[in-house]
C-alpha cells in the first residue's frame, strides 16, 4: 500500500498501520522498508482487542484492513489469514470512495 500512498492522499485518506511491536521496532521497520505511512504501537493489544483482531495464543493481531468513515465508524474491513496477504489496493480505494460519499 505504501506504493499507492499518493492515491490515498488524493482522496484525503490517511494510511495507518497498527502492530504489537514496540515504537522502536516500528521505527526500525519504517527505516528498513522506507515507509512513510504512520505506524502505531499497541504492545498491550488494547486497541487490537477493541477491533476484534487479537490472536491471544500468539500475542499478536490477526492481519486486517479497515476503512473508517469520516464519523469514525467502520465503513469496510477485510480479515486475512497471513500478514503476507492484502486485499487489492483498488478494493480499498473503492471503499474509501464509498465511505466519503456516504457522509
TAWO-V781257 format. One record per backbone hydrogen bond with DSSP energy under -1.0 kcal/mol. CO is the residue of the C=O (numbers start at 1). NH is the residue of the N-H. Records with the same first field share a line. If there is no record, write none. Layout:
CO: NH, NH
This chain:
1: 4
2: 5
4: 8
5: 9
6: 10
8: 13
9: 12
15: 38
17: 40
19: 42
22: 26
23: 27
24: 28
25: 29
26: 30
27: 31
28: 32
29: 33
30: 35
38: 17
40: 19
42: 45
45: 49
46: 50
47: 51
48: 53
49: 52
53: 62
55: 58, 59, 60
60: 55
63: 80
65: 78
67: 75, 76
69: 72
73: 69
76: 67
78: 65
82: 85
88: 92
89: 93
90: 94
91: 95
92: 96
93: 97
94: 98
95: 99
96: 100
97: 101
100: 103
